[in-house]
Amino acid sequence: IDTSGGTREILGKLNNIERILQDHSSLISDIRKEDNRASSNDYIRSSSDNTISHAAGMPSNTRASSWTLAEIQHDSDINVPPLTIPPEHKTSSSYLLGLPEVKSLVGEYPADLFFRLESKDPLSFETQQPIHIDQSHATDLVNSEFWDTFSRFIESGPDSSIESALCMVVLAIGEVTLTPVESLSLGSSPPGMQYIQHAMPTLLFQSSWSFSLNLALPQALVLSSIYFAYIVRPLQSWRMIYSAATILQIQLSRHASYQRTPQQRESIIRLFWSCFLVECDRLAELELPRSGLQQLADTISLPECTNLDIVHSTSFLAEISVRKLLNRIHNLLYQSGEKDSTFSSTSLTVRNDFGPVDLSALQSFCDELHTQLELWHSSIPDNVRPRLDTEPLTTNSNDRQSILRIRYFAARHILYRPFLLQVINNYGTSPSELIDRACICIESCRKYIHSTTSILAKQSQYTWTFSVSYVEKTKMLVGGAG
């Protein structure tokens, strides 16, 4: 092992991490049992309160144990990694393609392969044409919660207002979700595009021109980002969510001087976390500018989701929690540089060997985060918690459970990927401790692939993200088999 100052510094940081985790392991098993939700007038929490509050508004029978999603708790003076995905991180599939052990299997590819592929496939945009709204068809596409806005839209017809654009985006999402995959053909206009093209001039104009506190604009931008995710356009999806996130940050910075109703407060909180989830999915695989929204993740309370059923509200909160854990793993294991990182992922993926000291520290560190992941899974209520096998889920909530199961295996895979890469790089000479953890990575990849099959069989906002990750896990399995 290299005994230079740089290596000693890395080992010291690893040991510090282990000590911190050991000091706080007791807190992990002592998650708060009582609902400590902040008052509705104070929906932005102080930055020192880093525990997850419960979802208020759930029926009492589901909150008997005051369900709390698992998260690392810590004192305010401890330097806990942020809940952001760091720039130029090394978790992405593109970075994986550049590793020597992967290059030997698949050949040379540019570092920004997936960005190049997406940017070379432009999305056609026709000049705006008058659009006819079939009321009977449109009504089927609109959720009852949206009826007041939509009824005014039907009465007055499409115009250049943001409310009209919002209705158009809702119709576009309804169109794309109701269109069978088998009816789609390569080169044809995506379903719902006629609505999006009518809404886009208003969205682009208002997002650069308006500084109103009206929530209709960020709502329309978030939904348009989800629409582009449905039609597998990650760059356009990122651009819309970036605009929504910057507008939300302006609104959040002015919350103290603007009186909002409880419904408005709930709406902006839900928008925040929707932006958080979508932006993190884009940044996990594409190196794109950050909006800065992720930096507020420790200061914004969770939504109440009172208008959702228990399955969907619980799944939403669970996905937020595991996304936070994923982001911490990104920060701790896959930072690009050594300056501000706990330790460099380069040292995990290209060194020829682990010394006994740093191997022990790394094992303890990853195993502790694995414990956090297991605690997250076990804290989900029984009626929503996904099984961790590969059998298809057959409950009515199987889509939401499938997403949570996929997130679980994605997190476990990136936790133990460094061990698998080391075993591949040092074939036949790796210690058993490394091999055992490499096997966890292989099992996670295999179960991830099994779990994504049903989701990828139909259109969803996860199609592109899960497809790229599917390829990544396949590469890891091929490398492990070699």
Backbone hydrogen bonds, N-H to C=O, Kabsch-Sander energy under -0.5 kcal/mol:
donor,donor_aa,acceptor,acceptor_aa,energy
8,R,4,S,-2.2
9,E,5,G,-2.3
10,I,6,G,-1.9
11,L,7,T,-2.5
12,G,8,R,-2.4
13,K,9,E,-2.2
14,L,10,I,-2.3
15,N,11,L,-2.3
16,N,12,G,-2.1
17,I,13,K,-2.3
18,E,14,L,-2.2
19,R,15,N,-2.2
20,I,16,N,-2.4
21,L,17,I,-2.7
22,Q,18,E,-2.3
23,D,19,R,-2.4
24,H,20,I,-1.5
25,S,21,L,-0.5
25,S,22,Q,-0.8
28,I,24,H,-1.2
29,S,25,S,-1.1
30,D,27,L,-1.0
42,D,39,S,-1.8
45,R,43,Y,-0.7
45,R,299,T,-2.1
49,D,46,S,-1.7
50,N,48,S,-1.0
56,A,54,H,-1.1
58,M,55,A,-0.9
62,T,59,P,-1.5
63,R,59,P,-0.8
63,R,60,S,-0.5
66,S,63,R,-1.9
78,I,75,D,-1.6
80,V,78,I,-1.8
89,H,86,P,-1.1
90,K,334,Y,-2.6
96,L,92,S,-1.8
97,L,93,S,-1.7
98,G,94,S,-0.7
98,G,95,Y,-1.3
99,L,96,L,-1.3
102,V,99,L,-0.9
103,K,99,L,-2.9
104,S,100,P,-1.9
105,L,102,V,-1.3
106,V,102,V,-2.4
107,G,103,K,-2.4
113,L,110,P,-1.3
116,R,112,D,-2.5
117,L,113,L,-2.4
118,E,114,F,-2.1
119,S,115,F,-2.8
120,K,116,R,-1.7
121,D,118,E,-1.1
124,S,122,P,-0.6
133,I,131,I,-0.5
134,D,132,H,-0.7
135,Q,133,I,-0.9
138,A,134,D,-3.3
139,T,135,Q,-2.5
140,D,136,S,-0.9
141,L,137,H,-0.7
141,L,138,A,-1.1
142,V,138,A,-0.7
142,V,139,T,-0.8
146,F,143,N,-1.8
147,W,144,S,-1.4
150,F,146,F,-2.2
151,S,147,W,-3.0
152,R,148,D,-1.5
153,F,149,T,-1.7
154,I,150,F,-2.4
155,E,151,S,-1.9
156,S,152,R,-2.3
157,G,153,F,-2.3
165,A,161,S,-2.0
166,L,162,I,-2.4
167,C,163,E,-2.0
168,M,164,S,-2.2
169,V,165,A,-2.2
170,V,166,L,-2.1
171,L,167,C,-2.4
172,A,168,M,-2.2
173,I,169,V,-2.4
174,G,170,V,-2.4
175,E,171,L,-2.5
176,V,172,A,-2.4
177,T,173,I,-2.2
178,L,174,G,-1.4
179,T,175,E,-0.8
183,S,180,P,-1.3
184,L,181,V,-1.6
188,S,185,S,-1.7
193,M,190,P,-1.8
195,Y,192,G,-0.8
196,I,192,G,-1.8
197,Q,193,M,-2.8
198,H,194,Q,-0.9
199,A,195,Y,-1.7
200,M,196,I,-2.6
203,L,199,A,-2.2
204,L,200,M,-2.9
205,F,201,P,-2.2
206,Q,202,T,-2.9
207,S,203,L,-2.2
208,S,204,L,-1.0
208,S,205,F,-0.5
209,W,205,F,-1.6
210,S,206,Q,-2.5
217,L,214,N,-0.6
219,Q,215,L,-2.1
220,A,216,A,-2.3
221,L,217,L,-2.3
222,V,218,P,-2.5
223,L,219,Q,-2.3
224,S,220,A,-2.2
225,S,221,L,-2.1
226,I,222,V,-2.0
227,Y,223,L,-2.3
228,F,224,S,-2.4
229,A,225,S,-1.7
230,Y,226,I,-2.1
231,I,227,Y,-1.8
232,V,229,A,-1.4
233,R,228,F,-2.7
237,S,233,R,-2.2
238,W,234,P,-2.5
239,R,235,L,-2.2
240,M,236,Q,-2.0
241,I,237,S,-2.2
242,Y,238,W,-2.7
243,S,239,R,-1.8
244,A,240,M,-2.3
245,A,241,I,-2.5
246,T,242,Y,-2.1
247,I,243,S,-2.0
248,L,244,A,-2.4
249,Q,245,A,-2.0
250,I,246,T,-1.7
251,Q,247,I,-2.2
252,L,248,L,-2.9
253,S,249,Q,-2.0
254,R,250,I,-0.8
254,R,251,Q,-0.7
255,H,252,L,-1.2
257,S,254,R,-0.9
258,Y,255,H,-1.2
260,R,258,Y,-0.6
265,R,261,T,-2.5
266,E,262,P,-2.4
267,S,263,Q,-2.1
268,I,264,Q,-2.3
269,I,265,R,-1.9
270,R,266,E,-2.4
271,L,267,S,-2.3
272,F,268,I,-2.2
273,W,269,I,-2.1
274,S,270,R,-2.1
275,C,271,L,-2.7
276,F,272,F,-2.4
277,L,273,W,-2.2
278,V,274,S,-2.3
279,E,275,C,-3.0
280,C,276,F,-2.1
281,D,277,L,-1.8
282,R,278,V,-1.8
283,L,279,E,-2.8
284,A,280,C,-1.7
285,E,281,D,-0.5
285,E,282,R,-1.0
286,L,282,R,-2.3
288,L,286,L,-1.3
295,Q,292,G,-1.0
296,L,293,L,-2.0
297,A,294,Q,-1.7
299,T,296,L,-2.1
300,I,296,L,-0.9
301,S,43,Y,-1.8
308,L,305,C,-1.5
313,S,309,D,-2.6
314,T,310,I,-2.5
315,S,311,V,-2.2
316,F,312,H,-2.1
317,L,313,S,-2.1
318,A,314,T,-2.5
319,E,315,S,-2.4
320,I,316,F,-1.9
321,S,317,L,-2.1
322,V,318,A,-2.3
323,R,319,E,-1.9
324,K,320,I,-1.9
325,L,321,S,-1.8
326,L,322,V,-2.6
327,N,323,R,-2.3
328,R,324,K,-1.9
329,I,325,L,-2.0
330,H,326,L,-2.4
331,N,327,N,-2.2
332,L,328,R,-2.6
333,L,329,I,-2.7
334,Y,329,I,-0.6
334,Y,330,H,-1.6
336,S,87,P,-0.6
345,S,335,Q,-1.0
347,S,344,S,-0.6
348,L,344,S,-0.5
348,L,345,S,-0.6
349,T,345,S,-1.2
349,T,346,T,-0.6
350,V,346,T,-1.9
359,L,355,G,-2.2
360,S,356,P,-1.5
361,A,357,V,-2.0
362,L,358,D,-2.7
363,Q,359,L,-2.5
364,S,360,S,-2.3
365,F,361,A,-2.4
366,C,362,L,-2.8
367,D,363,Q,-2.6
368,E,364,S,-2.0
369,L,365,F,-1.9
370,H,366,C,-2.2
371,T,367,D,-2.0
372,Q,368,E,-1.8
373,L,369,L,-2.1
374,E,370,H,-2.5
375,L,371,T,-2.4
376,W,372,Q,-2.3
377,H,373,L,-2.2
378,S,374,E,-2.7
379,S,375,L,-1.5
380,I,376,W,-0.5
380,I,377,H,-1.1
384,V,381,P,-1.9
385,R,381,P,-2.7
398,N,395,T,-1.6
401,Q,397,S,-2.3
402,S,398,N,-2.6
403,I,399,D,-2.0
404,L,400,R,-1.9
405,R,401,Q,-2.4
406,I,402,S,-2.5
407,R,403,I,-2.4
408,Y,404,L,-2.0
409,F,405,R,-2.1
410,A,406,I,-2.3
411,A,407,R,-2.3
412,R,408,Y,-2.3
413,H,409,F,-2.1
414,I,410,A,-2.0
415,L,411,A,-1.6
416,Y,412,R,-1.5
417,R,413,H,-1.1
420,L,416,Y,-1.5
421,L,417,R,-2.5
422,Q,418,P,-1.8
423,V,419,F,-2.2
424,I,420,L,-2.6
425,N,421,L,-2.3
426,N,422,Q,-1.7
427,Y,424,I,-0.8
429,T,426,N,-2.2
430,S,426,N,-0.6
434,L,431,P,-0.6
435,I,431,P,-1.9
436,D,432,S,-2.7
437,R,433,E,-1.4
438,A,434,L,-2.1
439,C,435,I,-2.1
440,I,436,D,-1.1
441,C,437,R,-1.5
442,I,438,A,-2.2
443,E,439,C,-2.7
444,S,440,I,-2.3
445,C,441,C,-2.4
446,R,442,I,-2.4
447,K,443,E,-2.4
448,Y,444,S,-2.2
449,I,445,C,-2.3
450,H,446,R,-2.0
451,S,447,K,-2.4
452,T,448,Y,-2.0
453,T,449,I,-0.8
453,T,450,H,-0.6
455,I,451,S,-0.5
456,L,452,T,-2.7
457,A,453,T,-0.7
458,K,455,I,-1.2
463,T,460,S,-1.3
466,F,462,Y,-2.9
467,S,463,T,-2.0
468,V,464,W,-2.5
469,S,465,T,-2.1
470,Y,466,F,-2.3
471,V,467,S,-2.0
472,E,468,V,-2.1
473,K,469,S,-2.8
474,T,470,Y,-2.0
475,K,471,V,-2.3
476,M,472,E,-1.9
477,L,473,K,-2.2
478,V,474,T,-2.5
479,G,475,K,-2.6
480,G,476,M,-2.6
481,A,477,L,-2.3
482,G,478,V,-1.6
